């Protein structure tokens, strides 16, 4: 299900039930749309749909530490459809800017982003995401989810590069570190796993 929302810090998001939310009024390029669909729909929604088929609800809700695997796979898929490392480079830069956020204010982070882009709206959006949860804009500190994206991507890339079965990552919202134990659980639906067209 697709829904428009006004109050979102990011342009797109999904929930564990498979709903896709778009920030009202957002404008993006065709390439950005393809990349976003790879991340949100062909990763997060597909793993939720596959997880719902499993005998245990935790496959849809998420195992402990599942987020790094989910976001790592989502970033891997974006890079695959974009056919370049731009997305990973952006995340690596965000990890660098986290240090500014830990030590500085909202304005310090915004100014740091503006060293890399002329798009003030994008720099502001990224700063809001990194400083979310802070009532006072002059306070140091950061929302550190970008670290999860960074480490998750490297973990998933290593898994795929060593010829492991990509389908296993799509069985639900699982943690890569537990994958062998997870696949020993009884009654799993292992055959009818949906994967993106670019992996078929």
VEXKERO-280521 format. One line per 3 residues: number of its first residue (from 1); for each residue x, y, z of N, C-alpha, C, O, CB. Coordinates in Angstrom, 1 decimal, padded with zeros to 4 digits. Each point is the difference from the previous one (the first is absolute). Glycine has a CB too. Example, Ala and Ser with C-alpha at 12.3 -4.5 7.8 and 13.67 -1.06 7.14 Angstrom:
1	013.2 -005.7 007.8 -000.9 001.2 000.0 000.9 001.2 000.0 001.0 000.0 000.7 -002.9 -001.2 000.5 ~ 001.5 002.3 -001.9 000.9 001.1 000.0 -000.8 001.1 000.8 000.5 001.1 000.1 000.7 -001.7 -002.3 $
This chain:
1	000.8 -001.2 000.0 -000.8 001.2 000.0 000.9 001.3 000.0 000.9 000.0 000.8 -002.8 -001.3 000.4 ~ 001.6 002.2 -002.0 000.7 001.3 -000.1 -000.8 001.1 000.6 -001.2 000.2 -000.2 002.3 -001.0 -001.9 ~ -000.4 001.6 003.0 -000.6 001.1 000.7 000.9 001.2 000.0 001.2 -000.1 000.1 -002.4 -001.5 001.4 $
4	000.5 002.8 -001.6 000.7 001.2 000.1 000.0 000.5 001.4 -001.1 -000.1 000.7 000.5 000.7 -003.1 ~ 001.7 000.0 002.9 000.0 000.5 001.4 000.7 001.4 000.0 001.0 000.2 -000.8 -000.9 -002.6 001.7 ~ -000.5 003.2 -000.1 000.6 001.4 000.1 001.2 000.0 001.0 001.0 000.5 -000.4 -003.2 000.5 -000.1 $
7	002.0 -001.6 001.6 001.0 000.1 001.1 001.0 -001.2 000.0 -000.2 -000.9 000.7 -001.4 002.2 000.7 ~ 002.6 -001.2 -002.3 001.0 -001.0 -000.1 001.4 000.6 -000.1 000.1 001.0 -000.7 -001.7 -002.6 -000.5 ~ 002.6 001.1 001.9 001.3 000.6 000.0 000.7 -000.5 -001.3 000.9 000.7 -000.5 -000.8 -000.6 003.0 $
10	-000.5 -001.3 -003.0 000.6 -000.4 -001.3 -001.0 000.0 -001.1 -001.2 000.3 000.3 002.7 -001.8 001.0 ~ -001.1 001.3 -002.5 -000.9 000.1 -001.1 -000.9 -001.2 -000.2 -001.1 000.0 -000.5 002.7 001.5 -000.6 ~ -001.1 -002.7 001.5 -000.7 -001.2 -000.1 000.3 -000.9 001.2 001.0 000.1 000.7 -000.8 000.0 -003.2 $
13	-001.2 -001.0 002.8 000.2 -001.0 001.1 -001.1 -001.1 -000.2 -000.9 000.2 -000.8 001.8 001.6 002.4 ~ -000.6 -002.9 -001.0 -001.0 -001.1 000.0 -000.2 -000.5 001.4 000.9 000.2 000.9 -000.2 -000.9 -003.2 ~ -001.8 000.0 002.6 -000.1 -000.6 001.3 000.0 -001.5 -000.2 000.1 -000.5 -001.1 -001.5 002.5 001.9 $
16	001.3 -002.7 000.4 000.2 -001.5 -000.1 -001.2 -000.7 -000.6 000.0 -001.2 -000.2 001.4 001.4 002.2 ~ -002.5 000.6 -002.2 -001.2 -000.7 -000.6 000.1 000.2 -001.5 -000.9 -000.5 -000.7 -000.5 001.0 002.7 ~ 002.4 000.2 -002.6 000.1 000.1 -001.4 -000.5 001.2 -000.6 -000.2 000.1 -001.2 000.1 -002.5 001.1 $
19	-000.3 003.4 000.9 -000.5 001.3 -000.5 001.2 000.9 -000.4 001.0 000.0 000.7 -003.1 -000.2 000.7 ~ 002.0 000.9 -002.5 001.0 000.9 -000.6 -000.4 001.4 000.2 -001.1 000.4 -000.6 001.8 -002.2 -001.1 ~ 000.0 002.6 002.4 -000.4 001.4 000.3 001.0 000.9 -000.8 001.2 -000.1 000.0 -002.1 -000.5 002.3 $
22	000.3 001.6 -002.9 000.7 001.0 -000.8 -000.3 001.4 000.6 -001.2 000.3 000.3 001.1 -001.7 -002.4 ~ 001.1 002.2 002.3 -000.2 001.4 000.6 -000.7 000.8 -001.1 000.3 000.1 -001.1 001.8 -000.3 002.5 ~ -003.2 000.8 -000.9 -000.8 000.8 -000.9 000.8 001.1 -000.7 000.7 000.8 000.7 -002.7 -001.3 000.8 $
25	001.8 000.7 -002.8 000.7 001.0 -000.8 001.4 -000.3 -000.4 000.6 000.9 -000.6 -002.0 000.6 001.8 ~ 001.9 -002.7 -000.9 001.4 -000.3 -000.4 000.1 -000.1 -001.5 -000.9 -000.5 -000.7 001.2 -000.8 002.9 ~ 000.8 001.7 -002.7 000.4 -000.1 -001.5 001.3 -000.6 -000.1 001.0 000.4 000.7 -002.3 001.6 -001.3 $
28	001.4 -003.1 -000.2 001.3 -000.7 -000.2 000.2 -000.3 -001.5 -001.0 000.0 -000.8 000.8 -001.0 003.2 ~ 001.4 000.6 -002.7 000.3 -000.4 -001.4 -000.4 -001.4 -000.2 -000.3 -000.8 001.0 002.2 002.4 -001.1 ~ -001.9 -002.1 -001.2 -000.4 -001.3 -000.3 001.0 -001.0 000.6 -000.3 -001.0 000.6 -000.7 001.8 -002.7 $
31	002.3 -000.5 002.1 001.1 -000.8 000.5 -000.2 -000.2 001.6 000.1 -001.0 000.5 001.4 001.7 -002.4 ~ -001.8 000.5 002.5 -000.2 -000.1 001.5 -001.3 -000.8 000.3 000.0 -000.7 001.0 001.1 002.9 -000.8 ~ -002.1 -002.2 -001.0 -001.2 -000.8 000.2 000.4 -001.5 -000.1 -000.5 -000.8 000.8 -001.0 002.7 -001.7 $
34	002.2 -002.3 -000.1 000.4 -001.4 -000.2 000.8 -000.4 001.2 -000.2 -001.2 000.5 000.2 001.4 -003.0 ~ 001.0 000.6 002.9 000.8 -000.3 001.2 -000.9 -000.2 001.3 000.3 -000.9 000.8 001.7 002.2 -001.9 ~ -002.9 -000.4 001.2 -000.9 000.0 001.2 -000.8 -001.2 000.0 -000.2 -000.7 001.1 000.1 003.2 -001.0 $
37	-000.5 -002.9 -001.2 -000.8 -001.2 -000.1 000.8 -001.3 000.3 -000.5 -000.9 000.7 -000.9 002.0 -002.4 ~ 002.7 -001.1 001.3 000.9 -001.1 000.4 000.2 -000.1 001.5 000.0 -001.1 000.5 001.2 001.3 -002.7 ~ -001.1 001.0 002.8 000.2 000.0 001.5 -001.3 -000.3 000.7 000.0 -001.0 000.9 001.8 002.7 -001.2 $
40	-002.8 -001.0 000.1 -001.2 -000.1 000.8 -000.9 -001.2 -000.4 -000.5 -000.7 000.9 000.6 003.2 -000.6 ~ -000.4 -002.6 -001.6 -000.9 -001.1 -000.4 000.6 -001.3 -000.2 -000.4 -001.0 000.6 -000.9 002.8 -001.7 ~ 002.4 -001.8 000.3 000.6 -001.3 -000.3 001.0 -000.5 001.0 000.6 -001.0 -000.2 -000.8 001.7 -002.1 $
43	000.3 000.0 003.4 000.7 -000.6 001.2 -001.0 000.0 001.2 -000.4 -001.1 000.4 002.6 002.0 -001.2 ~ -002.5 000.2 001.4 -000.8 000.0 001.2 -001.4 -000.6 -000.1 -000.4 -000.8 000.8 001.7 002.8 -000.2 ~ -002.0 -001.7 -001.7 -001.4 -000.5 -000.2 000.1 -001.5 -000.4 -000.8 -000.8 000.5 000.0 003.1 -001.1 $
46	001.7 -002.7 -000.2 000.1 -001.4 -000.4 000.4 -000.9 001.1 -000.6 -001.1 000.2 001.2 001.9 -002.5 ~ 000.3 -000.3 003.2 000.3 -000.9 001.1 -001.1 -000.1 001.0 -000.2 -001.0 000.7 002.6 001.7 -000.9 ~ -003.2 000.4 000.3 -001.2 -000.1 000.9 -001.1 -000.9 -000.6 -000.6 -000.8 000.8 001.1 003.1 -000.1 $
49	-000.7 -002.3 -002.0 -000.9 -000.9 -000.7 000.4 -001.4 000.2 -000.8 -000.9 000.3 000.2 002.7 -002.0 ~ 001.9 -002.1 001.4 000.5 -001.4 000.2 000.0 -000.4 001.5 -000.3 -001.1 000.3 001.8 001.5 -002.3 ~ -001.2 000.5 002.9 -000.1 -000.3 001.4 -001.4 -000.4 000.5 -000.1 -000.8 000.9 002.0 002.4 -000.6 $
52	-002.9 -000.9 -000.9 -001.4 -000.3 000.3 -000.4 -001.5 -000.3 -000.9 -000.5 000.6 000.4 002.9 -001.0 ~ 001.2 -003.0 -000.6 -000.3 -001.3 -000.4 000.6 -001.1 001.0 -000.4 -001.1 000.0 000.4 001.9 -002.4 ~ 000.9 -000.3 003.3 000.7 -001.0 000.9 -000.9 -000.3 001.2 -000.9 000.7 000.3 003.1 000.2 -001.1 $
55	-001.9 -002.0 001.4 -000.8 -000.5 001.1 000.1 000.8 001.3 -000.8 -000.1 001.0 001.0 -002.1 -002.0 ~ 000.8 003.1 001.1 000.3 000.8 001.2 -000.1 001.5 -000.4 000.6 000.4 -000.9 000.9 -002.3 001.9 ~ -002.2 002.6 -000.2 -000.3 001.5 -000.2 001.3 000.8 000.0 000.1 001.0 -000.7 -002.3 -001.3 001.7 $
58	003.2 -000.2 -000.3 001.3 000.7 000.1 000.7 000.2 -001.4 000.8 000.9 -000.1 -000.5 -001.9 002.4 ~ -000.7 000.2 -003.3 000.6 000.2 -001.3 -000.5 001.2 -000.7 000.7 000.6 -000.8 -000.5 -003.0 000.6 ~ -001.4 002.9 000.6 -000.6 001.2 -000.5 000.4 001.2 000.9 000.3 001.1 -000.5 -002.2 -002.4 -000.6 $
61	001.9 001.1 002.4 000.3 001.1 000.9 001.5 000.3 000.2 000.4 001.1 000.2 -002.4 -001.8 001.0 ~ 002.8 -000.3 -001.4 001.5 000.2 000.1 000.7 -000.7 001.1 -000.4 000.2 001.2 -000.1 001.9 -002.3 ~ 001.5 -002.9 000.8 000.8 -000.6 001.0 000.9 001.0 000.7 000.1 001.2 -000.5 -000.1 -003.3 -000.8 $
64	000.6 001.8 002.4 000.9 000.9 000.7 001.2 000.3 -001.0 000.5 -000.9 -000.6 -001.1 -000.1 002.9 ~ 000.9 002.3 -002.3 001.1 000.5 -000.9 -000.3 -000.2 -001.5 001.0 000.0 -000.8 000.6 -000.6 002.7 ~ -002.8 000.5 -002.2 -000.4 -000.1 -001.5 000.3 001.2 -000.8 000.2 -000.1 -001.2 -001.9 -001.5 001.9 $
67	001.7 002.8 000.0 000.0 001.2 -000.8 001.3 000.2 -000.9 -000.1 000.5 -001.1 -001.2 000.5 003.0 ~ 002.4 -001.4 -001.4 001.3 000.1 -000.7 -000.1 -000.8 -001.3 000.4 000.5 -001.1 000.9 -000.1 003.2 ~ -001.9 -001.6 -002.0 -000.1 -000.9 -001.2 -001.0 000.7 -001.0 000.2 000.0 -001.2 000.3 -002.1 002.6 $
70	-001.6 002.6 -000.9 -001.1 000.6 -000.8 000.6 001.2 -000.8 -000.1 000.1 -001.2 -001.7 -000.9 002.8 ~ 002.4 001.7 -000.8 000.5 001.2 -000.7 001.2 -000.2 -000.8 000.2 000.6 -001.1 -001.1 000.7 003.0 ~ 001.7 -002.3 -001.5 001.2 -000.4 -000.9 -000.4 -000.5 -001.3 000.5 000.3 -001.0 000.8 -000.8 003.1 $
73	-002.4 -000.4 -002.1 -000.5 -000.6 -001.2 -000.6 001.1 -000.8 000.1 000.0 -001.3 -000.5 -002.2 002.4 ~ -000.3 003.1 -000.5 -000.7 001.1 -000.7 001.0 000.9 -000.8 -000.2 000.4 -001.1 -001.6 -000.4 002.8 ~ 002.9 000.3 -001.0 001.1 000.8 -000.6 000.6 -000.8 -001.1 000.3 000.6 -001.1 000.1 000.7 003.2 $
76	-000.1 -002.6 -001.9 000.6 -000.8 -001.0 -000.9 000.0 -001.3 000.5 000.1 -001.1 000.6 -001.6 002.9 ~ -002.4 001.4 -001.6 -000.9 000.0 -001.1 000.0 001.3 -000.8 -000.1 000.1 -001.2 -001.3 -001.8 002.4 ~ 001.4 002.8 -000.4 000.1 001.3 -000.7 001.2 000.1 -000.8 000.0 000.5 -001.2 -001.2 000.5 003.1 $
79	002.3 -001.4 -001.4 001.3 000.1 -000.8 -000.1 -000.9 -001.2 000.5 000.3 -001.1 000.8 000.2 003.2 ~ -001.9 -001.6 -001.9 -000.2 -001.0 -001.2 -000.8 000.6 -001.1 000.4 -000.1 -001.2 -000.2 -001.8 002.8 ~ -001.3 002.6 -001.3 -000.8 000.6 -001.1 000.6 001.3 -000.5 -000.2 000.3 -001.2 -001.8 -001.4 002.2 $
82	002.7 001.8 -000.2 000.7 001.2 -000.4 001.3 -000.3 -000.8 000.4 000.8 -000.8 -001.4 000.4 002.7 ~ 001.5 -002.4 -001.7 001.3 -000.4 -000.6 001.2 000.9 000.3 000.8 000.1 -000.8 -002.2 -001.1 -001.0 ~ 001.4 001.5 003.0 001.1 000.8 000.5 000.0 000.1 001.5 -001.0 -000.4 000.6 001.1 001.7 -002.8 $
85	001.0 -000.8 002.8 000.1 000.0 001.4 -000.4 001.3 000.6 000.4 000.3 001.2 001.4 -001.9 -001.4 ~ -002.5 002.4 -000.5 -000.4 001.4 000.5 -000.7 -000.1 001.4 000.3 000.8 000.9 -000.5 000.0 -003.3 ~ -000.8 -001.8 002.5 -000.7 -000.1 001.2 000.9 -000.3 001.2 -000.1 000.6 001.1 -001.9 -001.3 -002.4 $
88	002.9 -000.2 001.1 000.9 -000.4 001.1 000.9 001.2 000.3 000.3 000.2 001.2 -000.3 -002.6 -001.9 ~ 000.5 003.1 -000.3 000.8 001.2 000.3 -000.7 001.0 000.8 000.6 000.7 000.9 000.6 -001.1 -003.0 ~ -002.5 000.6 001.9 -000.8 000.9 000.7 -000.1 -000.4 001.5 000.0 000.8 000.9 -001.4 -000.2 -003.0 $
91	001.2 -001.9 002.3 -000.1 -000.5 001.4 001.3 000.1 000.7 000.0 000.3 001.2 -001.8 -001.9 -002.0 ~ 002.9 001.3 000.1 001.3 000.1 000.6 000.2 001.5 000.4 000.6 000.3 001.1 000.3 -002.2 -002.5 ~ -001.3 002.8 000.6 000.1 001.5 000.3 -000.9 000.3 001.2 000.5 000.8 000.9 000.0 -000.3 -003.3 $
94	-001.7 -001.1 002.5 -000.8 000.2 001.2 000.6 -000.4 001.2 -000.1 000.6 001.1 -001.9 -000.9 -002.5 ~ 002.7 -000.9 001.4 000.7 -000.5 001.1 001.1 001.0 000.5 000.3 000.2 001.1 -000.7 -002.6 -001.9 ~ 001.1 003.0 -000.2 001.0 001.0 000.3 -000.6 001.2 000.7 000.5 000.5 001.0 000.8 -001.3 -003.0 $
97	-002.5 001.2 001.5 -000.6 001.2 000.5 -000.6 -000.3 001.4 -000.3 001.0 000.7 -000.2 -000.2 -003.0 ~ 000.2 -002.0 002.6 -000.5 -000.4 001.4 000.9 000.6 001.0 -000.4 000.4 001.1 -000.5 -002.5 -002.0 ~ 002.2 002.1 000.7 001.0 000.6 001.0 -000.3 001.4 000.2 000.0 000.5 001.2 001.7 -002.1 -001.9 $
100	-002.0 002.4 -000.3 -000.4 001.4 000.2 -001.3 000.1 000.8 -000.1 000.8 000.9 001.1 -000.2 -003.1 ~ -002.0 -001.5 001.9 -001.2 000.0 000.8 000.2 -000.3 001.5 -000.6 000.6 000.8 -000.6 -001.3 -002.9 ~ 002.1 -000.3 002.4 000.2 -000.3 001.4 000.6 001.2 000.7 -000.2 000.1 001.2 000.6 -002.5 -001.9 $
103	000.4 003.2 000.0 000.7 001.1 000.7 -000.6 001.3 -000.2 000.2 001.0 000.8 001.8 -002.3 -001.1 ~ -002.9 001.5 -000.7 -000.5 001.3 -000.4 -001.5 000.1 000.0 -000.7 -000.9 000.4 002.8 001.2 -001.7 ~ -002.5 000.9 000.8 -001.4 000.4 -000.1 -000.7 -000.5 -001.3 000.7 -000.5 -000.9 -000.2 002.5 002.5 $
106	-001.8 -001.7 -001.7 -000.7 -000.2 -001.2 000.7 000.8 -001.2 000.2 -000.5 -001.1 -002.4 000.1 002.4 ~ 002.5 001.6 -001.0 000.6 000.9 -001.0 001.4 -000.5 -000.4 000.3 000.0 -001.2 -001.5 001.9 002.1 ~ 002.0 -002.5 000.0 001.3 -000.5 -000.4 -000.2 -001.2 -000.9 000.8 -000.1 -001.0 000.1 000.8 003.2 $
109	-001.9 -001.5 -002.0 -000.2 -001.2 -000.9 -000.5 000.5 -001.3 000.5 -000.5 -001.1 -001.0 -001.0 003.1 ~ -000.4 002.4 -002.1 -000.5 000.6 -001.2 001.2 000.6 -000.8 000.1 -000.3 -001.2 -002.4 000.8 002.2 ~ 003.1 000.3 -000.4 001.2 000.6 -000.7 000.9 -001.1 -000.6 000.6 000.2 -001.0 -000.8 001.8 002.6 $
112	000.4 -003.1 -000.8 000.8 -001.1 -000.5 -000.6 -000.6 -001.2 000.8 -000.3 -001.0 000.0 -000.1 003.3 ~ -002.1 000.1 -002.3 -000.6 -000.5 -001.2 000.1 000.9 -001.2 000.2 -000.4 -001.2 -001.8 -000.8 002.7 ~ 001.5 002.5 -001.3 000.1 001.0 -001.1 001.3 000.0 -000.6 000.2 000.6 -001.1 -001.9 000.8 002.3 $
115	002.8 -002.0 -000.6 001.3 -000.1 -000.7 -000.1 -001.0 -001.1 000.9 000.0 -000.9 000.2 000.6 003.1 ~ -002.1 -001.5 -002.2 -000.1 -001.0 -001.0 -001.1 000.2 -001.0 -000.1 -000.7 -001.0 001.0 -000.9 002.7 ~ -001.8 002.5 -001.5 -001.2 000.2 -000.9 -000.4 001.4 000.0 000.2 000.8 000.9 -001.0 -003.1 -000.4 $
118	000.2 002.7 -001.7 -000.6 001.4 -000.1 -001.5 000.0 000.3 -000.6 001.0 000.0 002.4 -000.5 -001.7 ~ -002.3 -001.7 002.0 -001.4 -000.2 000.2 -000.3 000.2 001.5 000.2 -000.9 000.8 -000.4 -000.7 -002.7 ~ -000.2 002.8 002.3 -000.3 000.4 001.4 -001.1 -000.9 000.6 000.1 -000.3 001.1 000.7 002.7 -001.6 $
121	-001.8 -002.7 -000.3 -001.1 -000.8 000.5 000.4 -001.4 000.3 -000.4 -000.5 001.1 -001.1 001.9 -002.5 ~ 002.4 -002.0 000.6 000.5 -001.3 000.3 000.9 000.0 001.2 -000.1 -000.8 000.9 000.0 000.3 -003.3 ~ 001.0 001.5 002.5 000.8 000.2 001.2 -000.8 000.1 001.3 000.3 -000.5 001.0 001.5 001.6 -002.5 $
124	-002.9 -000.3 001.4 -000.8 000.2 001.1 -000.7 -001.3 000.4 -000.1 -000.3 001.2 -000.3 002.7 -001.8 ~ -000.1 -003.1 -000.4 -000.7 -001.3 000.3 000.9 -001.0 000.7 -000.4 -000.6 000.9 -001.1 001.0 -002.9 ~ 002.7 -000.5 001.4 001.0 -000.9 000.6 000.4 000.4 001.5 000.2 -000.9 000.8 000.7 000.4 -003.1 $
127	-000.8 001.8 002.5 000.3 000.5 001.3 -001.1 -000.3 001.0 000.3 -000.4 001.1 001.1 002.2 -002.1 ~ -002.7 -001.6 000.6 -001.1 -000.4 000.8 000.0 -001.4 000.4 -000.2 -000.4 001.2 -001.1 002.2 -002.3 ~ 001.6 -002.7 000.2 000.1 -001.4 000.2 001.1 -000.4 001.0 -000.2 -000.9 000.8 -000.7 000.5 -003.1 $
130	002.0 001.1 002.2 001.1 -000.3 000.9 -000.1 000.6 001.4 000.5 -000.5 001.0 000.9 000.4 -003.0 ~ -002.2 001.2 002.1 -000.2 000.7 001.3 -001.4 -000.2 000.5 -000.4 000.7 001.0 002.1 001.0 -001.6 ~ -002.4 -002.7 000.1 -001.4 -000.2 000.5 000.0 -000.4 001.4 000.9 -000.7 000.5 -001.6 000.1 -002.8 $
133	-000.3 001.1 003.0 -000.2 -000.3 001.4 000.6 001.0 001.0 -000.2 000.0 001.2 000.3 -002.3 -001.9 ~ 000.6 003.3 000.1 000.6 001.1 000.8 -000.9 001.2 000.0 -000.4 000.6 -001.0 002.7 -001.4 000.5 ~ -002.8 001.2 001.7 -000.9 001.2 000.2 000.7 001.3 -000.3 -000.5 000.9 -000.5 -000.9 -002.2 002.1 $
136	002.7 001.4 -001.2 000.8 001.2 -000.2 001.0 -000.2 -001.1 000.8 -001.0 000.1 -001.1 001.6 002.4 ~ 000.3 000.3 -003.5 000.9 -000.2 -001.1 001.4 000.2 000.2 000.9 -000.3 -000.8 -002.8 001.0 -000.5 ~ 002.3 -000.1 002.5 001.4 000.3 000.3 000.7 -001.2 000.7 001.2 000.0 000.3 -001.8 002.4 -000.2 $
139	-000.2 -003.4 000.2 000.5 -001.2 000.8 000.8 -000.9 -000.9 -000.3 -000.3 -001.1 -001.6 000.5 002.7 ~ 003.1 -000.7 -001.0 000.7 -001.1 -000.7 -000.7 -001.3 000.1 -000.8 -000.2 000.9 003.0 001.4 -000.5 ~ -001.9 -002.1 -001.3 -000.6 -001.3 000.0 -000.6 -000.4 -001.3 -000.2 000.8 -000.9 -000.3 -000.5 003.3 $
142	000.2 -001.6 -002.6 -000.4 -000.5 -001.3 -000.9 -001.2 000.1 000.1 -000.8 000.9 002.0 001.7 -001.9 ~ -003.0 -001.0 000.0 -000.8 -001.2 -000.2 000.9 -000.9 -001.0 000.3 000.4 -001.1 -002.6 000.8 001.4 ~ 002.7 -002.4 000.2 001.1 -000.7 -000.6 -000.4 -001.1 -001.0 000.8 -000.9 -000.2 000.5 001.4 002.2 $
145	-002.5 -000.5 -002.5 -000.5 -001.1 -000.9 000.9 -000.1 -001.2 000.1 -001.1 -000.6 -002.4 001.5 001.4 ~ 003.0 000.6 -001.3 000.8 -000.1 -001.2 001.1 -001.0 000.2 000.5 -000.6 -000.9 -001.0 003.0 000.4 ~ 001.0 -002.6 001.8 001.0 -001.0 000.2 -000.5 -001.4 -000.3 000.7 -000.8 -000.4 000.3 002.3 002.2 $
148	-002.3 -001.7 -001.5 -000.6 -001.3 -000.3 000.0 -000.2 -001.5 000.3 -001.2 -000.4 -001.8 001.4 002.4 ~ 001.2 000.8 -002.8 000.0 -000.2 -001.5 001.4 -000.3 -000.4 000.2 -000.9 -000.9 -002.1 002.6 000.6 ~ 002.9 -001.0 000.8 001.4 -000.2 -000.4 000.5 -001.4 000.3 000.5 -000.7 -000.9 -000.1 003.2 001.3 $
151	-000.5 -002.9 000.9 000.4 -001.3 000.4 -000.8 -001.1 -000.6 000.5 -001.1 -000.4 000.3 002.0 002.5 ~ -002.1 -000.7 -002.3 -000.9 -001.0 -000.6 000.4 -000.3 -001.4 000.0 -001.1 -000.5 -001.8 001.8 002.0 ~ 002.0 000.4 -002.3 000.4 -000.2 -001.4 001.3 -000.8 -000.1 000.1 -000.9 -000.8 -001.2 003.1 000.2 $
154	002.1 -001.9 001.4 001.3 -000.8 -000.1 -000.2 -001.4 000.4 000.6 -000.9 -000.6 000.6 003.0 001.1 ~ -002.1 -002.4 000.4 -000.3 -001.4 000.5 -000.7 -000.7 -001.1 000.3 -001.2 -000.4 -000.4 001.9 002.8 ~ -001.0 -000.1 -003.0 -000.7 -000.7 -001.1 000.8 -000.2 -001.2 000.0 -001.0 -000.7 -002.1 002.0 001.6 $
157	002.9 000.0 -001.3 000.9 -000.1 -001.2 001.0 -001.2 000.2 000.2 -000.7 -001.0 -000.4 003.2 000.6 ~ 000.7 -002.6 001.6 000.9 -001.2 000.2 -000.7 -001.3 -000.1 000.6 -000.9 -000.6 000.8 002.3 002.1 ~ -002.6 -001.5 -001.0 -000.8 -001.2 -000.1 -000.3 -000.3 -001.5 000.1 -001.2 -000.4 -001.2 001.7 002.6 $
160	000.7 000.5 -003.0 -000.4 -000.3 -001.4 001.3 -000.3 -000.8 000.0 -000.8 -000.9 -002.0 002.3 001.1 ~ 003.1 -000.8 000.1 001.2 -000.2 -000.8 000.6 -001.3 000.2 000.9 -000.5 -000.8 -000.5 002.9 001.0 ~ -000.7 -003.1 000.9 000.5 -001.4 000.3 -001.0 -001.0 -000.5 -000.1 -001.1 000.6 001.4 002.0 001.4 $
163	-002.1 -000.6 -003.0 -000.9 -000.9 -000.7 -001.1 -000.7 000.9 -000.4 -001.1 -000.2 002.3 000.7 -001.3 ~ -002.4 001.2 002.4 -001.1 -000.5 000.8 -001.3 000.3 -000.7 -000.1 000.8 -000.9 001.4 -000.4 003.0 ~ -002.4 -001.2 -001.8 -001.3 000.1 -000.6 -000.7 001.3 000.4 -000.4 000.1 001.2 000.3 -002.6 -001.3 $
166	-000.1 003.4 -000.9 -000.7 001.3 000.3 -001.4 -000.3 000.5 -000.6 000.8 000.8 001.9 000.3 -002.5 ~ -002.0 -002.2 001.3 -001.3 -000.3 000.4 -000.2 -000.1 001.5 -001.0 000.3 000.6 000.7 -001.5 -002.7 ~ 001.4 000.7 002.8 -000.1 -000.1 001.4 -000.2 001.3 000.8 -000.6 000.0 001.0 002.1 -002.0 -001.3 $
169	-001.0 003.1 -000.3 -000.1 001.3 000.6 -001.4 000.5 -000.2 -000.4 001.0 000.7 002.8 -000.5 -001.1 ~ -003.2 -001.1 -000.4 -001.4 000.5 -000.3 -001.1 -000.8 000.7 -001.2 000.2 -000.2 002.1 000.5 -002.0 ~ -000.5 -001.7 003.0 -001.0 -000.8 000.7 -000.8 000.7 001.0 -001.1 -000.4 000.4 002.6 -001.5 -000.8 $
172	-001.0 003.1 000.8 -000.7 000.8 001.0 001.0 001.0 000.6 001.1 000.2 -000.6 -002.7 -002.0 001.2 ~ 001.2 002.5 000.4 000.9 001.0 000.6 000.9 -000.7 001.1 -000.2 000.0 001.2 -001.5 001.9 -001.6 ~ 002.8 -002.4 -000.2 000.9 -000.9 000.8 001.3 000.7 000.2 000.4 001.0 -000.6 -001.5 -003.0 -000.2 $
175	001.9 001.5 001.8 001.3 000.5 000.2 001.0 -000.9 -000.6 000.0 -001.2 000.2 -000.7 002.3 002.0 ~ 001.6 -000.6 -003.0 001.0 -000.8 -000.8 000.8 -000.9 001.0 000.4 -001.1 -000.4 -000.3 002.9 -001.4 ~ 000.2 -001.3 002.9 000.9 -000.7 001.0 -000.7 -001.3 000.5 000.7 -000.9 000.4 000.3 003.0 000.3 $
178	-002.3 -002.2 -000.9 -000.8 -001.2 000.5 -000.5 -000.8 -001.1 -000.8 -000.9 000.2 000.2 002.2 001.8 ~ 001.0 -001.1 -003.2 -000.7 -000.6 -001.2 000.1 -001.5 000.0 -001.0 -000.7 -000.3 001.6 002.7 -001.0 ~ 000.5 -002.6 001.7 000.1 -001.5 000.1 -001.0 -000.6 000.9 -000.7 -001.0 -000.3 003.1 001.2 -000.3 $
181	-002.5 000.4 001.8 -000.9 -000.5 001.1 -001.5 000.2 -000.5 -000.9 -000.8 000.2 002.6 001.3 001.6 ~ -001.9 000.7 -002.4 -001.4 000.3 -000.5 -000.5 -001.1 -001.0 -001.2 -000.4 000.1 001.6 002.9 000.3 ~ 000.5 -002.9 -001.3 -000.5 -000.9 -001.0 -000.1 -001.5 000.5 -000.3 -000.9 -000.8 001.4 002.4 -000.8 $
184	-000.8 -001.7 002.9 -000.2 -001.3 000.6 -001.4 000.0 000.7 -000.4 -001.1 000.5 002.9 000.8 -000.2 ~ -003.2 001.4 -000.2 -001.3 000.0 000.6 -001.0 -000.9 -000.8 000.1 000.0 -001.2 000.4 002.4 002.1 ~ -001.4 -003.0 -000.2 -000.9 -000.9 -000.7 -001.2 000.7 -000.7 -000.4 001.1 000.4 000.9 -002.8 001.3 $
187	-000.9 001.2 -002.8 -001.2 000.5 -000.7 000.2 001.2 -000.9 -001.0 000.7 -000.3 -000.2 -001.6 002.2 ~ 002.4 001.3 -002.2 000.3 001.2 -000.7 -000.5 -000.2 -001.5 000.2 -001.1 -000.6 001.7 001.7 002.1 ~ -002.5 000.5 -002.1 -000.3 000.0 -001.4 001.2 000.5 -000.7 000.3 001.2 -000.1 -002.8 -000.8 000.5 $
190	003.3 -001.3 -001.0 001.3 000.3 -000.7 -000.1 000.1 -001.5 000.9 000.5 -000.6 000.2 -001.5 002.5 ~ -002.2 000.5 -002.5 000.0 -000.1 -001.4 -000.6 001.2 -000.7 000.6 000.5 -001.0 -000.9 -002.9 001.3 ~ -000.8 002.9 000.2 -000.7 001.1 -000.7 000.4 001.4 000.6 -000.8 000.8 000.5 -001.1 -002.3 -000.9 $
193	003.2 001.8 000.3 000.6 001.2 000.5 000.1 001.0 -001.1 000.6 -000.2 -001.0 000.7 -001.0 002.8 ~ -002.0 002.4 -001.7 000.0 001.0 -001.0 001.3 000.8 000.1 000.4 000.4 001.1 -002.9 -000.2 -001.0 ~ 003.2 000.0 -001.2 001.2 000.9 000.0 -000.2 001.0 -001.2 -000.8 -000.2 -000.9 002.3 -001.7 001.8 $
196	-000.7 003.0 -000.8 -000.2 001.0 -001.1 000.3 -000.5 -001.4 000.8 -001.0 -000.1 -000.2 002.7 001.8 ~ -001.1 -001.1 -002.7 000.2 -000.5 -001.4 001.4 000.1 -000.3 000.5 -000.8 -000.8 -002.8 001.6 000.2 ~ 003.1 000.2 001.1 001.4 000.1 -000.4 000.9 -001.1 000.7 001.1 -000.1 -000.4 -001.5 002.5 000.1 $
199	-000.2 -003.2 001.2 000.7 -001.2 000.5 -000.4 -001.3 -000.6 000.6 -001.0 000.1 -000.3 002.2 002.0 ~ -001.4 -001.2 -002.9 -000.6 -001.2 -000.6 000.9 -000.5 -001.0 -000.3 -001.1 -000.6 -002.0 001.9 001.0 $
